[in-house]
Amino acid sequence: MKLYRYLLDQDAKVTLKAIAEPQAEYAGLLDMFEKTLAHEREVTAAVNDLVDAALTAKDHATNIFLHWFVTEQIEEEATVKDIIARLRLVGDRGEGLYLIDKELADSAARVTQAAIAQAN
């Protein structure tokens, strides 16, 4: 929505197309997160292509706008890599998976609280 709104603010014509349904079956948690990392890397490449296009066109406003996405992708890839490392460490052990799940839930709650505080 952030990109959509930006494009509308720039008087661009926006055509939304269908998005392919994501994969729903995985060999396990590790497989799912490895595929998630591959997807995040594709998103990072797409964002980098947009930044390159903005720089080539000397579109400074769009370049600055895209910096948020660059930073976001750095964080997303780091988070997924951290989860993969933890999954490799604990394997299929229930207690390890429980601790990872709890840490991720706590982290999500902190992010939500920060977003609410920033909005106010």
LOLUM-43564 format. One line per 4 residues: number of its first residue (from 1); for each residue z, y, x of C-alpha. Coordinates in nm, 3 decimals, decimal comma. Layout:
N
NUM> Z:Y:X; ...
REM end
This chain:
120
1> 0,000:0,000:0,000; 0,069:0,231:0,292; -0,294:0,202:0,408; -0,424:0,228:0,053
5> -0,232:0,551:-0,012; -0,338:0,697:0,321; -0,704:0,628:0,248; -0,675:0,784:-0,098
9> -0,506:1,089:0,054; -0,803:1,116:0,291; -1,044:1,108:-0,008; -1,185:0,772:0,103
13> -1,337:0,532:-0,146; -1,124:0,217:-0,155; -1,257:-0,114:-0,278; -1,000:-0,391:-0,301
17> -1,126:-0,746:-0,260; -0,971:-1,083:-0,330; -0,742:-1,228:-0,066; -0,761:-1,598:0,012
21> -0,464:-1,802:-0,100; -0,235:-1,879:0,193; -0,177:-2,231:0,316; 0,106:-2,394:0,124
25> 0,154:-2,724:0,307; 0,277:-2,754:0,665; 0,375:-3,037:0,897; 0,720:-2,878:0,928
29> 0,903:-2,552:0,995; 0,779:-2,525:1,352; 0,418:-2,573:1,239; 0,462:-2,308:0,970
33> 0,602:-2,052:1,213; 0,337:-2,129:1,477; 0,071:-2,060:1,212; 0,262:-1,747:1,112
37> 0,250:-1,626:1,473; -0,125:-1,693:1,490; -0,168:-1,488:1,171; 0,045:-1,203:1,306
41> -0,171:-1,199:1,618; -0,481:-1,169:1,398; -0,319:-0,876:1,215; -0,231:-0,715:1,550
45> -0,594:-0,750:1,664; -0,714:-0,588:1,339; -0,470:-0,298:1,380; -0,581:-0,253:1,741
49> -0,945:-0,246:1,625; -0,856:0,030:1,378; -0,680:0,229:1,651; -0,984:0,188:1,877
53> -1,212:0,309:1,598; -0,988:0,610:1,530; -0,983:0,701:1,900; -1,361:0,663:1,928
57> -1,410:0,887:1,624; -1,151:1,134:1,759; -0,969:1,093:1,427; -0,628:1,200:1,551
61> -0,458:1,192:1,210; -0,554:0,828:1,156; -0,459:0,739:1,511; -0,111:0,884:1,460
65> -0,081:0,716:1,119; -0,166:0,378:1,273; 0,113:0,402:1,533; 0,360:0,279:1,268
69> 0,152:-0,037:1,225; 0,129:-0,093:1,601; 0,507:-0,073:1,630; 0,553:-0,295:1,324
73> 0,328:-0,565:1,471; 0,521:-0,563:1,798; 0,839:-0,627:1,597; 0,678:-0,893:1,374
77> 0,541:-1,093:1,665; 0,872:-1,072:1,851; 1,064:-1,191:1,545; 0,837:-1,490:1,489
81> 0,844:-1,582:1,860; 1,224:-1,571:1,848; 1,231:-1,800:1,543; 0,992:-2,044:1,714
85> 1,212:-2,052:2,025; 1,520:-2,122:1,810; 1,341:-2,396:1,616; 1,234:-2,562:1,939
89> 1,593:-2,548:2,057; 1,757:-2,696:1,746; 1,478:-2,924:1,628; 1,537:-3,079:1,285
93> 1,917:-3,070:1,306; 2,054:-2,938:0,979; 2,340:-2,739:1,126; 2,104:-2,555:1,363
97> 1,861:-2,480:1,081; 2,151:-2,355:0,870; 2,259:-2,112:1,145; 1,902:-1,984:1,191
101> 1,871:-1,935:0,813; 2,203:-1,751:0,798; 2,109:-1,520:1,087; 1,774:-1,441:0,927
105> 1,940:-1,367:0,592; 2,193:-1,138:0,761; 1,912:-0,961:0,947; 1,712:-0,915:0,626
109> 2,018:-0,768:0,454; 2,068:-0,519:0,739; 1,703:-0,412:0,720; 1,729:-0,367:0,344
113> 2,047:-0,162:0,377; 1,885:0,057:0,644; 1,579:0,113:0,425; 1,799:0,211:0,130
117> 1,999:0,449:0,348; 1,680:0,604:0,485; 1,539:0,652:0,134; 1,852:0,841:0,026
REM end
